[in-house]
Amino acid sequence: MHRMALWQKLYYSAMVLTLFLVVIGELIWLPDPLRLGSTIYWIDVIDELIYVLMLIPLIWIAGSLIHLRSHRRGWMWVRAVSIIAAGLACVIILLTVPKKLEYSAGAFILTWLLVFVDLFVHERIRRKLPMKSISLFAITVCLMLVMFWPTKYLVTYPGLTLNMNRYAHTSEGNVHGDISGVLVFERPAFPIDWVYAKLFAKYSFEVENLGMTLGEYNQEVRLMKADANAAGSAIAFQKVGKGKGISSSGVRITAILKDSPASGQIQLGDVIQQVKGQTVTTLEELTERMKTVKPGDQVSLTVLRGGKQVNVQAKTRPNPDDASRAAFGIQVANEVQYDLPILVNYHDYLLHEGGPSHGAMLALTLVDQLTPCGVTYGNHVAGTGTMEPDGSIGPVGGLEQKAYTISRTNADVFFVPVANESEAKKGAPSLQIVPVRTLDDMMKWLKEHPKQTTGQLSCP
């Protein structure tokens, strides 16, 4: 029997490591309750573990060098140099932009394919049909399809908690309380997810209906994250008397759906300032103006485009949620101005891609940092919810999974938007869940339910 060479062992071991890390990556939420000290959460550890991925191309490079040393003839030089170049590119990208794995994906896949070519050619020299290499390639491709082939469903499953004081810190504040945010995973479902759903709790599936491409969706949630950062900060500064909060000057078009009847007249990024000659400064005003429009009508709009006001005629359609109402087939958000007199430094987490649901807890965190002795009164606080311009806390998705995620930690209270209370209790019946409408509601509850600890006894 032909004995496997060292370079082949290295090639195969890196492939096994790849599959292992893929499986582990899908279950990255399981160790979330792990804490290193009082401030380092599991999500912080993940940011460092990402560098483990460099082992895979490095092992392939080592295998290629050993193979080249023992077989220096013919096309071996070309195959070795190709593997080494692609592997080094993968390592360099991971080192320079470790929190954008999609940037290194192309170099990683190319290295993997070149390794298979090397195995195939080497086996082809010894036998007419290299069945071993072909079979291994087919098995690997099948496994990857099971792991990563997107279906028509979206899956939501438990996620990670993050230390809000590590996520955001003001230049003029100090850390006082223990405040946690919570993230859940929501993405296109892969076939393997139905297996995970049988093994673990709180996996839910729904038919995908993004109304846009996945790339557009990812861009939108990144913008939502930036808006949530600004909104949470502005409201917090206003609360402690250091800013004017948030004002709105129109409604920005953040996405144009594929079947929008107005797609030829309006553009992404347009700011709607008038509808039928009537001023629009907020989403609420836009909704009010659209009540007089019938589905199918053509509506005159004044939009701000490239710094200039432009008049357009936009056609409407029936609203999918209510056929009696007119809609343009767009997604919109208030065009707001944030008063941010104090610098806030944000930590860029690998797994915090985007979304607005951390806004309320960000506001509470910054108020806590800017208030002598803080506002948590010794409680370990967790929560979720958007931060609206008027200081209210808006509903968010994935509450069943978020509540379950928090229930696995030692949080004393989990603040949720009023509209999400029943869903949160379904996810964690034994967790102390407190529904709130405003930032003031959270601060009032904490003051009325102090948890006596040494650090809080001297605070008013």
N, C-alpha and C positions, 0 to 999 in steps of 0.2 A: 504494500500500500504506500502510495506517495505521501511523504511526510510534509506537513504544512510548513512553509518557510516563515521566518520571523516577520518579514514585511507583509505577508498575507495575514498573519495573526493580528498585526497592527491595523490593517485595513478593516478586517472583520470586527475587531474590538471597538473601533470608532463607530462602525455602523450600529452595533449593539448599544453603545453608549447614546447614540443619537435617538434610537427608538425609546430607550429608557427615559431620557430627558423629555422627550415628547409626551410620554404618558405622565411623568411627574409634573410637567408644565400644566397639563390640563387639570391637575388636582392641587394646584399651588395654594389653594385656599385652606386646605385641611389643617396646616400647622398654625393658623392665624392667632389662636390664643397665646402662642409663645411670646414671651417678653424677655428681653435682655436688659436687666435693670428696670427702671421705671419709665424710661423714655424711648427705648429702642423697640419698635414693633416689628412683627414679621415682615411687613411690607418694606421696612428699611433694610432688612437682611437680604431680601430678594434683589434689591438694587446692586448688592455686591456679588451675589451668587451668579448673576448674569455672565460674569467673566469666566465661569466654568465652561461656557460654550466654546471658548477658545481652545479647549483641550481637543476637540474633535478635529478641526483642520490641522492642529499641530501634530496630532498622532498620524494623520494621513500624510503630512509632509515628511515625518520621520520614516514612515513605511516606504515612501517613494525614494528617499535618499538611500535607504538600505537596499532597495530593489535595484537602483541605479548602480550602486557599488558592486553588486554581484552580476549584473547584466548590462554591460556598457556598450552593447552593439546595436546597430540599426536604429529603429525609431524609439528606443528606450529613452534616449536623451530628450526627445521631443515630449514624450508622455510625462517624464519626470519633471521637466521644467514647467510644463503646463499645470501639473498638480501643485507644484511648489508656488507658482505665481498666483494661482487662484486661491490657494490656502492662505498665503500671506495677505492677499487682499481682504479676505474674510476677517483675519485677525486684526488688521489695521483698522477696518471699519468698526469692529466691535470695540476697539480701544478708544477710537475717536468719537463715535456716536453710539455708546452702549445702550442708550434708552430709546433707540429707534431701530428695532431689530429688522424691520422691513428693508432697511438700507443694506444689510449684510446678507439677506436671503438669497439674492441672485448669485453672489460669489460662493455662498455655501452650497447651493444646488449645483453650480458648475463644478465645484471641486468634487462633489459626490459623484457626478456623472463621469468625470475624468478618471476617478478611482475605478469605477466599473469598467471603463474602457481598458485600463491597464490590466485588470483581472481577466477580462475577456480575451485580449490579445495574447497574454501569457498562456492561458489555457488553450487557445486556438493553435499555438505552436505545437502543443503536445498531443492534441486530438482533433479530429475533423470537426466535431460538433461540441462546442464548449458548454455542455448542459449545466454544469455546476454554476457557472457565472450567469447564464441566462435564467436559471431557476431562482437564484438569489435575487437577481434584479426584479423578476416578476413578483416574488414574494414581498420584497421591500416596497414596490410600487403599490401593490394591493393594500398593504398595511397603511401606507401614507394616505391612500384614498379613503380608507375607513376612518382615519384620524382627522383628515382635513377636507374631505369633499363637502362643500356647502350644500345644504338642502333648502327647501322652501320655508323652513321653520326658523324662528328665533328661539334660542334657549336662554333662560335666565336661571342663574344658580348662585349659591352663597359666595360671598367675596371676602374682603379684607377690611380691617379697621386701620385707621391711621391717626397718629398723634397730631392733633391740629396745631399744637404749639411747635412741632417740628416742621409742619407743612407751611405755616405762615408765622412771621414774627415782625413786629413793628420796630422801627428804629428808635422809638421813644418809650417802648413798653418793657415789662418784665413778666416772666412766666410765673403764674400763681397756681391756677387750678389744673386738674387732669381732665382734658376734654378730647373726646374721640369723634372722628367722622367715620363714615362707613361707605364702602363701595361694593357693588355687586357686579358680576359678570353678565353681560348681555351681548350676544353675538349670533351670527348665523350658526345653526346647529349642524354638527357633523354626525355621521352614523354612530360613532362611538358614544355620543352623549346619551343615547337611549340605554346603553349598558350602564353608564355612570348613574343614570336616574334610578336604576334598579338597586344600585349599591349604596347610594347616598341620598340624604334627605333634601327636599326643597328644590328639586329641578322642575322647571315648568317650561312648556313649549307652546308656541302660538305661531300661526301662519305669518310668514314675513310679509309685511306691507309697508316698507319704508317710503315708497313713492319717489325714490331717488336711488342713484347708484350707491354702492357701499362707500366709495371714495368720497362722494358728496356728503354722505351721512357722517363719516369720520371727521370731515372738515367742519361740519356743523357742530358736532359735540365738542370739538376743540374750541370753537368760538364761544360756545355756551360756558365752558370752563373759565375762559378769560373774562366773560361778562359776570359770571358768578363771583370771581375774585374781586372785580371792581365794585360790584354791587354790595357784597358783604363788607368790604372795607369802607365804602362811603357811608353806609348806614351806621356802622360801628363808630366811625369818627364823628358823625352827627350826634350820636347818642351820648358821647362824652364831651360834646361841645367844641369839637375841633374841625368842623366842616359844615357844609350846607346840604350834604346828602346827595340825592339824585334828582335830576330834572329831565324832562323828555321834550323833544322838538319834532317828533314825527314817528313814522312806523317804517322800519327798514325791512326790505324783502330779503330774507335769508335763504330761501330755496324756492325754485319754480318747479312744480311737479310736472311729470312727463306729459300728462293730458291736460295741462292748463290751457284754456282758450285765450289767455292773455299773453302767452309766451312770446308772440311776435312784437308786442307793443312795450312791455315792461322788461327790465333787465335786473339780473341779480345785483343787489347792492343799492338799488333805487330806494330813496326814502320818500314815502307817501306823505305829503303835507296838506293836500286838499282832496276832497271827494265831492264832485258836483259843486265846486266852488266853496264848500264849507271846510273850515280849518280842521286838521287832524293832528293832534300832538301825542296821543296815546292809543294803545290797542283798544281800550274801552270806547274811545271816541270813534275809531274806525268801525267797530261793531255797531255802534249807534247809527252812524251814517249809512251803513249798508242795509239797515232795516227797511229803507225806502226803495231799495233796488230789487227788481224781480229777476229770477233766474233767466239767463239768456240776454238780459239788457246789456247795452254797451254804456260804459260809465266814463265820464271825463275825470281824469286824475291830474293833479299837479305833483310832480316828483322832483326831488333834488338828485341830480345825476352829474357827477364830476364837478360838483361845486356850483352848478347852474340849474335853475328851475326849468323844467321841461313839461309841456302839456301833452298828454297822450290820451287815446281812447282805448279802454281795455274792456274786452268782452267777458261776461260772466257765465257761470254754469250753475246747476243745482248743487247745493252743499251736500256732500256724501252723508253727513250726519242728520241733515234735515232738508229734504227736497224742496221745501217751501222757501228756503233762504238762498240768497245768491252768494256765490264764492268765485274768486279769481283762480283758484287752484295754486295757491302759493302758501308759503310759511313765512311768518313775519315776527318781528320783535320790536319793542320800543327803541327808538333812536335816542339813547340817553346820554347825558353828560354826568360824569362822576366827579364830585369834589373830593380830591385825595391829597390833603395837605401833608400827610405823613407817609414816608416810604415804608412799604411792606415787602419783605423778602420772601419769596416762595420757593419751596423745594420741589424739584421736578421728579416725581415718582414714575418709574417705568410703567407701572400698571394703573396709573391714574391718567387715562387717556383724555377724558373730557367729561362733559356733563355739568349741569347746574346744581345738583342736589346737595352740594357741600356748602352752599352760600349762607344758610342760616347758622350753621355751626362755626363757620369762619367769622361771621359777625360777632357771635358770642365770645369766641376766642380772643378777638382783638379788643373787645370791651373789657374782658377779663385781664388782658395784659396792660391795658391803659387805666385800670382802676386800682388804687391802692388796696392791697390785700385780696383783690380779685372779687369775683361774683359767684363762685361755685360753692362757697361755704363748706369746703371739705368733701363735696360729692365728686365721685368719678362720673362725669357727664358724657353721654353719647346722644347723638341725634342726627336728623336729616331733614331736608326741606330747602326749597329755594328761598332766596331773599329778594322780596319784591320792593320796588321803589318807594312804596308807602310804609315800609317797615313790617308788612305782613309776611307770613311764611306760607309759601305755596306748596301744593301737593307734588309728589314725585312718584316714580315707578319703583317696582321691585321691593315693596315694603315687606312682603312675607319673607323674602330672602335676607333683607337687611336686618329685620328683627331677629331672625334666627342667628345671623352672624354675630350680632351684639350679645345675644343670650349665651354665647360660648365664652364671653369675657366676664370680667368682674365689675361691669358698669352698674352703678346704683340706679340710674334712671335713663330712659330712652325717650327723648323728645321727638314727636312726630307731628306732621301737619294734621289738623282736625279731620280733614277729608280722608286720611289714610289710617285712622285709628283701628278700624275693624280688620283691615288687611294685616296690620302689624301684629295685632293680638292673635291672629290666625297663625302667624309665623312663630310666635313665642308667647304662649299663654301665661307662663310663670314670670315673665319679665315685667318690671315696673315700667309701663308705657304711659306717658303723659302727653295727651294731645294739646297742641298750642296753636294759637292764631298769630301771635306776634313775638318779636324778640323780648318785649316787656313781659309776656306771659312766662317765658323761660326764667328770666331773672327773678320774677316774683315767686315762682314755685321754689327756686333754689334758696331764696332768702327765708321762705316759710318752712323749709325742710332742711335745716342745717345738719350736717353730719359732724359731730364734735370730734375734731382731731387736734393734735398739739399745735399744728401750724395755723389753725383757725381761731384758737381761743382768744388771742389778743386782737383779733379783727373786729371792727364794729359791725 
